[in-house]
Structure formats: structure tokens, C-alpha cells
Amino acid sequence: MIRERDRVNRLLEKKAATPKQLDDINGELEVMDKRMEAIRAQTKITNRSILAEKEPLIAQIAILDNQIKKSYIYNHVGGTVLTKLTEPNEFVGMGFPLYRIGELDTMILRFYASSQQLQQVKLGQKIEVLIDHGIENYSTMYGIISWISEQSEFTPKTIQTKEDRVNLVYAAKANAANPDVFLKIGMPAEVNFNQSISKTEAQKTKTEE
């Protein structure tokens, strides 16, 4: 339309067109401009309406993303599954345990020491862990004492003789490196926390999770 107006202008200069033709074209251009302004105004109103719905939609998407994230299982620590409490595709309620997991690269050994032996035990002390290897031999590993009970208790029933069970002892724990997963949960072992103590005097212990 603008090109047509320019062409009529050139023809008008050469007296090959009439002023009425130019007025008609200018009138049409004005009508078209008003229509375009109306369309722009309507578009702005539509855009504002769409943008007003944007924030609620973003909030709904965030809620759905959070629900999807909660449907996945994440372990906060690395380890080995020890016990499966559910099966695949089984429905369970919120908070229900799915499995037991343990870090088997480091095992916790629980042992007991008498009040006299306790004088030779301290936190951070390196100890010798003896595992049965055959009938008379031992496999030797090492651990670090990480916890010592502040209260005494009667010797647990795992101790063989009744005379030993009536004695008061102190529980302690040690962390033992287990790179080859040689130590197993519940495995009996002996702890030698003083090199001057013979192996027969070493305290009986067992590994824990």
C-alpha cells in the first residue's frame, strides 16, 4: 500500500494521476494503521493474561519436580546391601525401611576389658586384631580404638565360663580397616591392645555392622 501511494505521488507530479486517488490511498493507510494499533493493544492484553498464568504454572512444575525427586532412592553413604526388606514393585508406606546397608570397608569391633586392663586402653590407640586361621594360627589385622564406655557392666553371656561372666568389664569399640572384606559381621576375633599380653589373654570380641 505504501508503494502504491509513492507510485501515485510520482504520477501526480507528472499529472498522470488525480489528487482523489492519492486521498483514497492515504485514507486506506490510516484505516490500516488504526487496525494495527488495535491488534497491538489486543496482543498486549493477551500477553499480560498469559504472563499472569506463568508464575502459578512454574510453581506447579516445581511441586511436580519435587514429588518426582522424592520417588527416587538415594544413599547418603556408600556401602553394601546387607538385608533386603522389600521386593521390586512392592508398595510400601512412607518411612518404611527398604534395606539395610553397611560400610564393609571399615568394620567396628566391640570388645571388653577389665578395670585393670582398662588402664592400658585409650582412645586413638592402635590395637592388634587376631582372626582364627586354621586350628592354631591367626591372621593379624590392626584397628584404632574409637570408643570406651564410661560405665562398667557384667561380662556378656558370650564369655565362656561363669566365673568370667560375673566380673565387671568395660565395653570398647575399635575401627578396623577391611579392604578385602575379610572381616564379616558377627565374626569372632581377639583383640590384643598391649603387645606384652599373650594371645591367650587377649580379649574375645566380634565384629559389628
Secondary structure as GFF3:
##gff-version 3
##sequence-region A 1 209
A	DSSP	alpha_helix	2	13	.	.	.	ID=ss1
A	DSSP	alpha_helix	19	70	.	.	.	ID=ss2
A	DSSP	beta_strand	80	84	.	.	.	ID=ss3
A	DSSP	beta_strand	99	102	.	.	.	ID=ss4
A	DSSP	beta_strand	106	114	.	.	.	ID=ss5
A	DSSP	alpha_helix	115	118	.	.	.	ID=ss6
A	DSSP	beta_strand	126	133	.	.	.	ID=ss7
A	DSSP	beta_strand	137	154	.	.	.	ID=ss8
A	DSSP	alpha_helix	162	165	.	.	.	ID=ss9
A	DSSP	beta_strand	168	177	.	.	.	ID=ss10
A	DSSP	beta_strand	188	192	.	.	.	ID=ss11
A	DSSP	three_ten_helix	199	201	.	.	.	ID=ss12
A	DSSP	beta_strand	203	208	.	.	.	ID=ss13
###
